[in-house]
């Protein structure tokens, strides 16, 4: 569930409980990566930065859950849209870790 507040963007989401012990980088190999599209608003406002997402990947390689750990809300939506299209290699069990997406304008 996404909510927009006032003139700024405020991303609020409801997620399942993700274990707090998952602090490290996700080491699961990816089959399909989709890069986030740099939002037009972010370009116009010269917004750069890093979005950190804590993810849970199911054993079959599909994103099971995600939680925004940090980043500008303008960049978060683009990141989440791209991340939903990612696919990972199958494994014996689910994996949990963080992913980082860096946004910088291309010259």
C-alpha positions in Angstrom: 0.0 0.0 0.0 1.5 3.3 -1.1 0.4 6.7 0.3 1.3 10.1 -0.9 1.4 13.0 1.6 1.2 16.7 0.8 3.4 18.0 -2.0 6.3 15.7 -1.2 6.4 12.0 -1.7 6.1 9.7 1.3 6.4 6.0 0.7 4.7 3.8 3.3 4.4 0.1 2.7 3.2 -2.9 4.5 5.5 -5.9 4.4 5.9 -9.2 6.1 8.3 -9.5 8.9 11.9 -9.7 7.7 14.5 -11.1 10.1 16.6 -8.4 11.7 19.7 -10.6 11.5 19.9 -10.0 7.8 22.4 -7.2 7.7 24.8 -8.2 4.9 24.8 -7.9 1.2 22.7 -10.4 -0.7 25.0 -13.0 -2.2 22.5 -14.9 -4.2 23.3 -15.0 -7.9 20.9 -13.2 -10.3 19.4 -14.6 -13.5 17.6 -11.4 -14.5 18.5 -7.9 -13.5 16.4 -4.9 -14.5 18.0 -1.5 -13.9 15.8 1.2 -12.3 14.7 4.0 -14.6 16.0 7.4 -13.3 12.8 9.3 -12.5 12.2 12.5 -14.5 11.5 14.4 -11.4 14.8 13.3 -9.8 16.7 14.5 -12.9 14.9 17.8 -12.9 15.6 18.3 -9.2 19.2 16.9 -9.6 18.5 14.2 -6.9 21.2 11.6 -6.6 21.9 9.0 -4.0 21.6 5.4 -3.0 18.5 3.3 -2.2 19.1 0.4 0.1 16.5 -2.4 0.1 16.4 -5.4 2.5 15.1 -8.4 0.5 14.0 -11.9 1.0 14.4 -14.2 -2.0 12.4 -17.5 -2.0 14.1 -20.8 -2.7 12.7 -20.7 -6.3 14.4 -17.4 -7.0 11.5 -15.0 -6.9 11.5 -11.9 -4.7 9.3 -12.8 -1.6 9.6 -9.7 0.4 11.3 -6.3 0.6 11.7 -3.4 2.9 13.2 0.0 2.2 16.2 0.6 4.5 17.2 4.0 3.1 17.1 6.4 0.2 15.3 9.3 -1.2 11.5 8.6 -1.7 11.6 9.9 -5.2 14.1 7.2 -6.1 12.5 4.4 -4.0 9.5 3.9 -6.4 11.8 3.4 -9.4 13.9 1.0 -7.5 11.0 -1.1 -6.3 9.4 -1.3 -9.8 12.7 -2.6 -11.2 13.3 -5.0 -8.3 10.0 -6.7 -8.8 11.3 -7.9 -12.2 14.5 -9.4 -10.8 14.9 -13.2 -10.8 17.5 -15.2 -8.9 19.1 -18.6 -9.2 17.2 -21.3 -7.3 18.7 -22.4 -4.0 17.9 -24.9 -1.2 16.3 -22.2 1.0 15.4 -18.6 1.0 18.0 -15.9 1.2 18.0 -12.5 2.9 20.2 -9.5 2.5 20.5 -6.0 1.3 20.8 -4.6 -2.2 22.0 -1.1 -3.1 21.0 1.0 -6.2 23.0 4.1 -7.0 21.4 7.0 -8.9 23.6 9.5 -10.6 22.9 11.5 -13.7 24.7 10.3 -16.9 26.6 13.0 -18.7 
